[in-house]
Amino acid sequence: MPFTGIGTRFQRKVLGVWEDIASLLSISGPSSTRDTVDSTTLGDEDGFRDFIAGLKDGGTMNFDLLFNKGQYTGLIDDFDTDTPATYQIFFAGAQAGAIQFEGLITDFPLS
């Protein structure tokens, strides 16, 4: 069932407590993918390649954010670290619940 997303929050876990990172304008993703591995053998006679499931990639999420100077500093700290942080997208209202994930900030464009 479609919903507006009003009340949705983007948060980071800091010392066991969820803190709002910034105000969300939009979210896209994750764009999860899975590789395939060619498992065709010389004994296959049907003329078609055979594939088995390979490694999964959790994908990339993109956020358009509205933030203040303090929130910007926190985001830059996350960008500068090599250690993944724990994040969640919290949905409010009828769709209440959260998606939690470990992640790295890999791109931080400003406009």
Backbone hydrogen bonds, N-H to C=O, Kabsch-Sander energy under -0.5 kcal/mol:
donor,donor_aa,acceptor,acceptor_aa,energy
8,T,5,G,-2.2
9,R,90,F,-2.4
10,F,22,A,-0.6
11,Q,9,R,-0.5
11,Q,88,Q,-2.9
12,R,19,E,-2.5
13,K,86,T,-2.8
14,V,12,R,-0.6
14,V,17,V,-3.0
17,V,14,V,-1.6
19,E,12,R,-2.9
21,I,10,F,-2.8
22,A,10,F,-0.7
23,S,66,L,-2.6
25,L,64,D,-3.3
26,S,64,D,-1.3
28,S,62,N,-2.4
31,S,60,T,-1.1
32,S,30,P,-0.9
33,T,57,D,-2.1
35,D,55,L,-2.8
37,V,52,I,-2.5
39,S,50,D,-3.2
40,T,50,D,-0.6
44,D,41,T,-1.5
52,I,37,V,-2.1
54,G,35,D,-2.7
57,D,33,T,-3.0
62,N,28,S,-2.9
64,D,26,S,-2.2
65,L,63,F,-0.6
66,L,23,S,-2.7
72,Y,68,N,-2.6
73,T,69,K,-2.1
74,G,70,G,-1.8
75,L,71,Q,-2.3
76,I,72,Y,-2.6
77,D,73,T,-2.3
78,D,74,G,-2.0
79,F,75,L,-2.3
80,D,76,I,-2.5
81,T,77,D,-1.1
85,A,103,G,-2.6
87,Y,85,A,-0.6
87,Y,101,F,-3.2
88,Q,11,Q,-2.2
89,I,99,I,-2.2
90,F,9,R,-2.9
90,F,88,Q,-0.6
91,F,89,I,-0.6
91,F,97,G,-3.3
95,Q,92,A,-1.1
96,A,93,G,-1.8
97,G,91,F,-1.7
99,I,89,I,-2.0
100,Q,98,A,-0.5
101,F,87,Y,-2.4
103,G,85,A,-2.4
106,T,104,L,-0.7
